[in-house]
């Protein structure tokens, strides 16, 4: 891939944290406005974040890893392992 292509992609971790934050805020707002049961969705997002931190993957990372606009950590330059 050339440098121009790399500039148009986001690292997988950045996309995951963006989606997790968006889903968390959305579920808290829905819990406040609609029903407290939406807090279960917040707990689900938190569990997926813990799974990603502990094991290095989650369901969303498997899905997002297949998209051409998202690059995984192994493909990024300068990532400490």
LOKE-208415 format. One record per residue (C-alpha): residue number from 1; residue in one letter; x, y, z. Coordinates in pm, 1 decimal, decimal comma. Example, Ala and Ser with C-alpha at 12.3 -4.5 7.8 and 13.67 -1.06 7.14 Angstrom:
// LOKE-208415
<k=1	r=A	c1=1230,0	c2=-450,0	c3=780,0> .
<k=2	r=S	c1=1367,0	c2=-106,0	c3=714,0> .
This chain:
// LOKE-208415
<k=1	r=X	c1=0,0	c2=0,0	c3=0,0> .
<k=2	r=X	c1=118,2	c2=347,6	c3=-67,1> .
<k=3	r=X	c1=134,0	c2=632,0	c3=185,0> .
<k=4	r=X	c1=-183,8	c2=794,4	c3=53,2> .
<k=5	r=X	c1=-384,7	c2=479,1	c3=123,3> .
<k=6	r=X	c1=-252,4	c2=455,8	c3=480,5> .
<k=7	r=X	c1=-361,6	c2=813,0	c3=550,9> .
<k=8	r=X	c1=-720,9	c2=725,1	c3=458,4> .
<k=9	r=X	c1=-748,3	c2=438,3	c3=706,3> .
<k=10	r=X	c1=-796,5	c2=432,1	c3=1080,8> .
<k=11	r=X	c1=-627,8	c2=186,0	c3=1316,2> .
<k=12	r=X	c1=-860,0	c2=-83,2	c3=1446,0> .
<k=13	r=X	c1=-818,3	c2=29,7	c3=1806,6> .
<k=14	r=X	c1=-927,7	c2=382,9	c3=1722,2> .
<k=15	r=X	c1=-1242,9	c2=258,9	c3=1549,5> .
<k=16	r=X	c1=-1323,3	c2=20,8	c3=1835,8> .
<k=17	r=X	c1=-1293,1	c2=288,6	c3=2102,8> .
<k=18	r=X	c1=-1495,2	c2=533,6	c3=1892,1> .
<k=19	r=X	c1=-1776,5	c2=282,4	c3=1849,0> .
<k=20	r=X	c1=-1764,7	c2=174,4	c3=2213,7> .
<k=21	r=X	c1=-1786,8	c2=534,1	c3=2332,4> .
<k=22	r=X	c1=-2070,9	c2=610,0	c3=2092,9> .
<k=23	r=X	c1=-2264,7	c2=298,5	c3=2192,8> .
<k=24	r=X	c1=-2210,1	c2=370,7	c3=2562,5> .
<k=25	r=X	c1=-2332,8	c2=729,8	c3=2536,6> .
<k=26	r=X	c1=-2627,1	c2=622,2	c3=2323,1> .
<k=27	r=X	c1=-2730,8	c2=347,3	c3=2563,6> .
<k=28	r=X	c1=-2703,9	c2=576,9	c3=2867,4> .
<k=29	r=X	c1=-2916,9	c2=837,1	c3=2690,4> .
<k=30	r=X	c1=-3172,6	c2=571,7	c3=2596,8> .
<k=31	r=X	c1=-3173,9	c2=441,7	c3=2954,2> .
<k=32	r=X	c1=-3246,2	c2=792,5	c3=3079,3> .
<k=33	r=X	c1=-3508,7	c2=875,3	c3=2816,7> .
<k=34	r=X	c1=-3676,0	c2=542,1	c3=2739,4> .
<k=35	r=X	c1=-3608,7	c2=253,2	c3=2977,0> .
<k=36	r=X	c1=-3355,2	c2=146,6	c3=3235,9> .
<k=37	r=X	c1=-3317,2	c2=-182,4	c3=3048,7> .
<k=38	r=X	c1=-3086,9	c2=-6,8	c3=2801,8> .
<k=39	r=X	c1=-2821,8	c2=-16,6	c3=3076,2> .
<k=40	r=X	c1=-2779,6	c2=-383,4	c3=2986,3> .
<k=41	r=X	c1=-2643,7	c2=-267,1	c3=2651,3> .
<k=42	r=X	c1=-2395,4	c2=-46,8	c3=2838,5> .
<k=43	r=X	c1=-2284,5	c2=-350,9	c3=3039,3> .
<k=44	r=X	c1=-2248,9	c2=-552,7	c3=2716,5> .
<k=45	r=X	c1=-2021,8	c2=-285,6	c3=2567,4> .
<k=46	r=X	c1=-1812,9	c2=-278,9	c3=2885,3> .
<k=47	r=X	c1=-1775,0	c2=-658,0	c3=2882,2> .
<k=48	r=X	c1=-1658,0	c2=-646,1	c3=2521,4> .
<k=49	r=X	c1=-1401,6	c2=-380,4	c3=2611,4> .
<k=50	r=X	c1=-1273,0	c2=-598,1	c3=2896,5> .
<k=51	r=X	c1=-1254,1	c2=-897,4	c3=2663,6> .
<k=52	r=X	c1=-1057,3	c2=-689,3	c3=2412,5> .
<k=53	r=X	c1=-818,2	c2=-571,4	c3=2683,4> .
<k=54	r=X	c1=-766,8	c2=-921,6	c3=2822,5> .
<k=55	r=X	c1=-762,1	c2=-1134,2	c3=2508,2> .
<k=56	r=X	c1=-687,4	c2=-885,5	c3=2231,0> .
<k=57	r=X	c1=-1005,6	c2=-940,4	c3=2033,5> .
<k=58	r=X	c1=-1378,7	c2=-894,5	c3=2051,0> .
<k=59	r=X	c1=-1667,1	c2=-960,6	c3=1816,6> .
<k=60	r=X	c1=-1661,1	c2=-611,9	c3=1672,4> .
<k=61	r=X	c1=-1286,6	c2=-631,5	c3=1605,1> .
<k=62	r=X	c1=-1342,3	c2=-946,5	c3=1401,1> .
<k=63	r=X	c1=-1605,1	c2=-768,7	c3=1192,2> .
<k=64	r=X	c1=-1414,7	c2=-442,3	c3=1154,7> .
<k=65	r=X	c1=-1090,5	c2=-620,9	c3=1071,7> .
<k=66	r=X	c1=-1244,1	c2=-731,6	c3=742,8> .
<k=67	r=X	c1=-1321,6	c2=-377,4	c3=626,7> .
<k=68	r=X	c1=-1073,0	c2=-221,6	c3=384,8> .
<k=69	r=X	c1=-1090,5	c2=119,3	c3=556,7> .
<k=70	r=X	c1=-970,2	c2=-23,1	c3=890,0> .
<k=71	r=X	c1=-619,8	c2=-154,0	c3=945,7> .
<k=72	r=X	c1=-515,6	c2=-382,2	c3=1229,2> .
<k=73	r=X	c1=-240,4	c2=-311,5	c3=1478,4> .
<k=74	r=X	c1=-9,0	c2=-563,5	c3=1313,3> .
<k=75	r=X	c1=-14,5	c2=-356,5	c3=994,2> .
<k=76	r=X	c1=56,9	c2=-21,0	c3=1156,8> .
<k=77	r=X	c1=403,9	c2=118,8	c3=1170,1> .
<k=78	r=X	c1=578,2	c2=182,7	c3=1498,7> .
<k=79	r=X	c1=345,4	c2=-14,9	c3=1721,2> .
<k=80	r=X	c1=522,0	c2=-158,1	c3=2023,9> .
<k=81	r=X	c1=446,9	c2=-523,6	c3=2082,0> .
